[in-house]
Amino acid sequence: MLREYRSWWFLGYKQGNKPDDMPVILSKIYSKHPKWKGLSDFLGSDYIRTNDRNYLTYKEAEAYMKKVGLKNVREWQIFRKSKRPINIPSNPKVHYMNEGWESFGVFLGNGNKRNKLNANDFFSFEEAKYFLKKINLKNFKEWNLYKSSEEFNIKIPRSPMIVYKNNGWSGFGDFLGNNNISNNKKEFKIFRQARNYVRGLKLKSIKEFKELKRNGNIPKSIPSSPNITYENTGWISYSDWLGIDIVAPQNINFFSFKETKEFVKDLGLKTSMDWREYKKSGNRPSFISANPDSKYKNEWKGWADFFGYTKREYYSFTEAKEKVFLLDFKKSRDYKLNYKSDVFFPSDPSQYYKDEWKGWADFLGKE
């Protein structure tokens, strides 16, 4: 749904019918509205925003992709657009950068060890420039919109600065054929100044940096992909960039499942939603896995067991109605899709509360 919305917005923009009353980045405009509940609710779909997705670990994702049997990055780009499961990130190189990533060859299991996109999968540099000149993209913003739309030509690399690095690349102004370099790296701070600024923010993770940048809380003079922008002008690593020690998950000595359960027992958490908020708070120690349900999948017995509730005692009928009302479920389907987020909701309230049951409208507070 999100891609369809952006394609609709981009198509209108290119045809001269720019939807002035609808922003291209919905969350940036509406996220502070008291009724905002995310893109899924706004678009009326089952879309789950990237930050809330429970992605597979790198090893799990790699094992899955090897079974799919893609031959190259071009096939990956087709796959990521049409068949990619929601628990595999669309940009695995960035997502798994500090979790074991080596190259697309290793990730896809096709034997290609290179950590670079294959230029043979795309137009030549001049062919790509000719194609883009015909669709008349005016600036970097339009390039990003086009790149994420359904009209995007997969013969054009999404990272042209990498693919054409030694084959004519001299910036987006030249590549798009408009000589507009306002969004090129010439406007970015030099590496040392940019790094000093970012270190001054005292960030704790790459994710935190990406979120601040995406939400517009970091100046435009700081690139969102510093590893690419400063590749040959000082870049070392994200640990150096943020001024912190980033330890790859495979090198962390996590608590055992039993020790982890003992630790979380005193936190007073009751639901998977509570756990999600706890993860976002920044208080989770590095030795506690962020995804215990997948980390300890052979020992996992559910969130109730994890939090120490061995005997499940559901909410009373009145309590359940109050909780459901606060969650603003519109239909019985909403409840059935989301009741597992709170271990104190029964799977079938009509049967569990049958002596007090008056129908879904009453239960959901819609009468």
C-alpha positions as CSV (number, residue, x, y, z in Angstrom):
1,M,0.0,0.0,0.0
2,L,2.8,2.5,0.8
3,R,4.5,1.8,-2.5
4,E,1.2,2.2,-4.3
5,Y,0.6,5.5,-2.5
6,R,4.0,6.9,-3.5
7,S,3.6,5.7,-7.1
8,W,0.3,7.5,-7.2
9,W,1.9,10.7,-5.8
10,F,4.9,10.5,-8.1
11,L,2.7,9.9,-11.2
12,G,0.6,12.9,-10.4
13,Y,3.7,15.0,-9.8
14,K,5.1,14.0,-13.2
15,Q,1.8,14.7,-15.0
16,G,1.5,18.2,-13.6
17,N,-1.3,17.2,-11.2
18,K,0.7,17.4,-8.0
19,P,-1.5,16.4,-5.1
20,D,-0.8,19.6,-3.0
21,D,-3.2,18.5,-0.2
22,M,-1.4,15.2,0.3
23,P,2.3,15.0,1.4
24,V,4.6,12.4,0.0
25,I,5.9,11.5,3.4
26,L,2.8,10.9,5.5
27,S,4.4,10.1,8.8
28,K,6.5,13.3,8.8
29,I,3.3,15.5,8.5
30,Y,0.8,13.5,10.6
31,S,2.8,11.6,13.2
32,K,2.2,14.2,15.9
33,H,-1.6,14.2,15.4
34,P,-3.3,12.7,18.4
35,K,-5.3,10.3,16.1
36,W,-2.2,9.1,14.2
37,K,-1.8,5.3,14.6
38,G,0.7,4.6,11.8
39,L,0.6,4.1,8.1
40,S,-1.3,0.8,8.3
41,D,-4.3,2.6,9.9
42,F,-4.0,5.6,7.7
43,L,-3.9,3.6,4.4
44,G,-6.4,1.0,5.6
45,S,-4.0,-1.9,5.1
46,D,-2.0,-4.5,7.0
47,Y,1.3,-2.6,6.3
48,I,3.7,-2.7,9.2
49,R,6.2,0.2,9.3
50,T,9.9,-0.8,9.0
51,N,10.9,0.0,12.5
52,D,8.2,-2.3,13.9
53,R,8.9,-5.4,11.8
54,N,10.5,-8.4,13.4
55,Y,13.1,-9.3,10.8
56,L,14.9,-12.6,10.7
57,T,18.4,-12.7,12.0
58,Y,21.1,-12.5,9.4
59,K,21.8,-16.3,9.5
60,E,18.1,-17.1,9.2
61,A,17.6,-14.7,6.3
62,E,20.7,-16.0,4.5
63,A,19.5,-19.6,4.9
64,Y,16.1,-18.6,3.5
65,M,17.6,-16.8,0.5
66,K,19.8,-19.7,-0.4
67,K,16.7,-21.8,-0.7
68,V,15.1,-19.2,-3.0
69,G,18.1,-19.6,-5.4
70,L,18.5,-16.1,-6.9
71,K,21.5,-15.8,-9.3
72,N,22.4,-12.2,-9.0
73,V,21.5,-8.8,-7.6
74,R,19.2,-8.0,-10.5
75,E,17.1,-11.0,-9.6
76,W,17.2,-9.9,-6.0
77,Q,15.8,-6.5,-7.0
78,I,12.9,-8.1,-8.8
79,F,12.4,-10.5,-5.8
80,R,12.5,-7.7,-3.2
81,K,9.8,-5.8,-5.0
82,S,7.3,-8.6,-5.6
83,K,8.0,-11.7,-3.6
84,R,10.1,-10.7,-0.6
85,P,8.6,-11.8,2.8
86,I,7.9,-9.0,5.3
87,N,10.5,-10.5,7.7
88,I,13.4,-10.0,5.3
89,P,14.6,-6.3,5.0
90,S,14.5,-4.7,1.5
91,N,18.1,-3.4,2.1
92,P,19.9,-6.3,3.8
93,K,23.3,-4.8,3.3
94,V,22.5,-1.9,5.6
95,H,20.2,-3.8,8.0
96,Y,22.8,-6.6,8.6
97,M,25.9,-4.4,8.3
98,N,27.0,-5.3,11.8
99,E,25.3,-8.7,12.0
100,G,27.5,-10.8,9.7
101,W,27.0,-9.2,6.3
102,E,29.7,-10.1,3.8
103,S,28.3,-9.7,0.3
104,F,25.2,-10.3,-1.9
105,G,27.0,-13.3,-3.3
106,V,27.1,-14.9,0.2
107,F,23.7,-13.7,1.2
108,L,22.0,-15.1,-2.0
109,G,24.2,-18.2,-1.9
110,N,25.2,-18.0,-5.6
111,G,29.0,-18.2,-5.1
112,N,29.7,-14.6,-6.1
113,K,31.9,-13.3,-3.2
114,R,32.0,-9.7,-4.5
115,N,30.4,-7.1,-2.2
116,K,29.5,-5.0,-5.2
117,L,26.6,-4.7,-7.6
118,N,27.2,-6.3,-11.0
119,A,27.3,-3.6,-13.7
120,N,26.4,-6.2,-16.3
121,D,22.9,-6.4,-14.8
122,F,22.2,-2.8,-15.7
123,F,22.3,-0.3,-18.5
124,S,25.7,1.1,-19.4
125,F,26.3,4.5,-17.8
126,E,25.4,6.4,-21.0
127,E,22.3,4.3,-21.6
128,A,21.1,5.0,-18.1
129,K,21.7,8.7,-18.5
130,Y,19.8,8.7,-21.8
131,F,16.8,6.9,-20.2
132,L,16.7,9.2,-17.2
133,K,16.9,12.3,-19.4
134,K,13.8,11.2,-21.2
135,I,11.7,11.0,-18.0
136,N,13.1,14.4,-16.9
137,L,13.8,14.1,-13.2
138,K,14.6,17.6,-11.9
139,N,16.4,16.8,-8.7
140,F,17.5,14.3,-6.1
141,K,14.1,14.3,-4.4
142,E,12.4,13.3,-7.6
143,W,15.1,10.6,-8.1
144,N,14.2,9.1,-4.7
145,L,10.5,9.2,-5.5
146,Y,11.1,7.5,-8.8
147,K,13.4,4.9,-7.2
148,S,10.7,3.8,-4.8
149,S,7.8,3.8,-7.3
150,E,6.4,0.9,-9.2
151,E,7.5,2.6,-12.5
152,F,11.1,2.3,-11.6
153,N,13.1,0.6,-14.4
154,I,15.2,-2.3,-12.9
155,K,17.8,-1.8,-15.6
156,I,18.8,1.4,-13.7
157,P,20.8,0.7,-10.5
158,R,19.4,2.1,-7.3
159,S,23.0,2.9,-6.2
160,P,24.4,4.3,-9.4
161,M,27.3,6.0,-7.6
162,I,28.6,2.5,-6.8
163,V,27.8,0.7,-10.1
164,Y,29.2,3.5,-12.3
165,K,32.0,4.6,-9.9
166,N,34.7,3.9,-12.4
167,N,32.6,4.2,-15.5
168,G,31.7,7.9,-15.9
169,W,30.1,8.8,-12.5
170,S,30.5,12.5,-11.6
171,G,27.4,13.2,-9.5
172,F,23.7,13.2,-9.7
173,G,23.5,16.5,-11.5
174,D,25.3,14.9,-14.5
175,F,23.5,11.5,-14.1
176,L,20.0,13.0,-14.2
177,G,21.0,15.4,-17.0
178,N,19.9,18.6,-15.2
179,N,23.3,19.8,-13.9
180,N,21.5,20.4,-10.6
181,I,24.0,19.5,-7.8
182,S,22.0,20.9,-4.9
183,N,21.5,17.4,-3.5
184,N,24.9,16.1,-4.4
185,K,27.5,15.5,-1.8
186,K,29.2,18.8,-2.6
187,E,26.7,20.3,-0.1
188,F,27.6,17.9,2.7
189,K,30.0,18.9,5.4
190,I,33.5,17.5,5.0
191,F,33.9,14.2,6.8
192,R,35.7,15.4,9.9
193,Q,33.1,18.2,10.5
194,A,30.2,15.8,9.9
195,R,31.6,13.2,12.2
196,N,32.2,15.7,15.0
197,Y,28.6,16.9,14.7
198,V,27.2,13.3,14.9
199,R,29.4,12.3,17.8
200,G,28.1,15.4,19.6
201,L,24.6,13.9,19.5
202,K,25.7,11.0,21.8
203,L,23.7,8.5,19.9
204,K,23.7,4.8,21.0
205,S,23.1,3.0,17.7
206,I,23.0,3.1,13.9
207,K,19.3,2.7,14.1
208,E,19.0,5.9,16.2
209,F,21.0,7.8,13.7
210,K,18.9,6.6,10.8
211,E,15.7,7.4,12.6
212,L,16.8,11.0,13.5
213,K,17.9,11.6,9.9
214,R,14.7,10.2,8.4
215,N,12.6,12.4,10.7
216,G,14.5,15.5,9.7
217,N,16.2,16.0,13.1
218,I,19.7,16.0,11.6
219,P,20.7,18.7,9.2
220,K,20.7,18.1,5.4
221,S,24.5,18.8,5.4
222,I,24.9,15.4,7.1
223,P,24.4,12.5,4.7
224,S,22.0,9.7,5.5
225,S,24.5,7.2,4.1
226,P,27.8,8.4,5.3
227,N,29.5,5.1,4.5
228,I,28.9,5.9,0.8
229,T,29.3,9.6,0.8
230,Y,32.7,9.5,2.6
231,E,33.8,6.1,1.2
232,N,37.2,7.5,0.0
233,T,37.4,10.6,2.2
234,G,37.9,9.3,5.8
235,W,35.1,6.7,6.4
236,I,36.2,3.9,8.7
237,S,33.1,2.4,10.3
238,Y,29.9,3.3,12.1
239,S,31.6,2.8,15.4
240,D,34.0,5.5,14.4
241,W,31.2,7.7,13.0
242,L,29.1,7.6,16.2
243,G,32.1,7.4,18.6
244,I,30.8,4.3,20.3
245,D,31.7,0.6,20.3
246,I,29.3,-1.3,18.2
247,V,29.5,-5.0,18.8
248,A,28.0,-7.4,16.2
249,P,25.2,-9.6,17.7
250,Q,27.2,-12.8,16.9
251,N,30.0,-11.5,19.1
252,I,27.8,-10.6,22.1
253,N,27.7,-13.0,25.0
254,F,23.9,-13.1,25.6
255,F,22.4,-14.4,28.8
256,S,20.9,-17.9,28.6
257,F,17.2,-18.1,28.2
258,K,16.8,-18.9,31.9
259,E,19.0,-16.0,32.9
260,T,17.1,-13.7,30.5
261,K,13.7,-14.7,32.0
262,E,15.1,-14.0,35.5
263,F,16.2,-10.6,34.4
264,V,12.9,-9.5,32.7
265,K,10.8,-10.9,35.6
266,D,11.5,-7.7,37.6
267,L,10.7,-5.3,34.8
268,G,7.0,-5.7,35.3
269,L,6.3,-6.2,31.6
270,K,3.1,-8.0,30.6
271,T,2.7,-8.0,26.8
272,S,4.8,-8.1,23.6
273,M,3.8,-4.4,23.2
274,D,5.4,-3.6,26.6
275,W,8.5,-5.4,25.4
276,R,8.6,-3.4,22.2
277,E,8.4,-0.1,24.2
278,Y,11.1,-1.4,26.5
279,K,13.4,-2.1,23.5
280,K,12.8,1.5,22.2
281,S,13.6,3.0,25.6
282,G,17.3,2.4,25.3
283,N,17.4,0.7,28.7
284,R,17.9,-2.9,27.4
285,P,21.4,-4.1,28.2
286,S,23.5,-5.6,25.3
287,F,23.5,-9.0,26.9
288,I,19.7,-9.2,26.7
289,S,18.5,-10.2,23.2
290,A,16.2,-7.8,21.5
291,N,14.3,-10.7,19.9
292,P,14.1,-13.4,22.5
293,D,11.3,-15.3,20.7
294,S,13.6,-16.0,17.8
295,K,16.9,-16.1,19.8
296,Y,15.6,-18.8,22.0
297,K,13.0,-20.3,19.6
298,N,13.7,-23.9,20.8
299,E,12.9,-23.0,24.4
300,W,10.2,-20.4,23.7
301,K,6.7,-21.0,25.1
302,G,5.1,-17.6,24.6
303,W,5.3,-14.1,26.1
304,A,3.3,-15.1,29.2
305,D,5.9,-17.7,30.1
306,F,8.7,-15.3,29.2
307,F,7.4,-12.6,31.6
308,G,6.8,-15.2,34.3
309,Y,3.1,-15.7,34.1
310,T,2.9,-19.4,34.3
311,K,-0.9,-19.5,34.9
312,R,-2.8,-17.4,32.4
313,E,-5.5,-15.3,34.1
314,Y,-7.5,-13.3,31.5
315,Y,-8.9,-9.9,32.1
316,S,-12.3,-9.7,33.7
317,F,-15.1,-8.8,31.2
318,T,-15.1,-5.1,32.3
319,E,-11.3,-4.9,32.2
320,A,-11.2,-6.4,28.7
321,K,-13.8,-4.0,27.4
322,E,-11.8,-1.1,28.8
323,K,-8.6,-2.3,27.2
324,V,-10.2,-3.0,23.9
325,F,-11.8,0.5,23.9
326,L,-8.4,2.1,24.4
327,L,-7.0,0.1,21.5
328,D,-9.9,1.4,19.4
329,F,-10.6,-1.8,17.5
330,K,-13.2,-1.1,14.9
331,K,-14.3,-4.7,14.1
332,S,-14.1,-8.2,15.5
333,R,-11.4,-8.8,12.8
334,D,-9.2,-6.2,14.4
335,Y,-9.4,-8.1,17.7
336,K,-8.7,-11.5,16.2
337,L,-5.7,-10.1,14.4
338,N,-4.2,-8.4,17.4
339,Y,-5.3,-10.1,20.6
340,K,-2.0,-12.0,20.9
341,S,-0.3,-8.7,21.6
342,D,-1.7,-8.9,25.1
343,V,-1.4,-12.2,26.9
344,F,-4.5,-11.4,29.1
345,F,-6.9,-11.3,26.1
346,P,-8.7,-14.6,25.5
347,S,-8.7,-15.8,21.9
348,D,-12.5,-16.2,21.8
349,P,-14.1,-13.6,24.1
350,S,-17.6,-14.5,23.1
351,Q,-17.1,-17.9,24.7
352,Y,-14.8,-16.9,27.6
353,Y,-17.3,-14.2,28.7
354,K,-20.4,-15.9,27.5
355,D,-22.4,-15.1,30.6
356,E,-21.8,-11.4,30.1
357,W,-21.5,-11.3,26.3
358,K,-23.9,-9.0,24.4
359,G,-22.2,-9.0,21.0
360,W,-19.1,-7.5,19.4
361,A,-20.5,-4.0,19.1
362,D,-21.0,-3.9,22.9
363,F,-17.6,-5.5,23.6
364,L,-15.7,-3.1,21.3
365,G,-17.7,-0.1,22.7
366,K,-19.2,0.8,19.3
367,E,-22.8,0.9,20.4
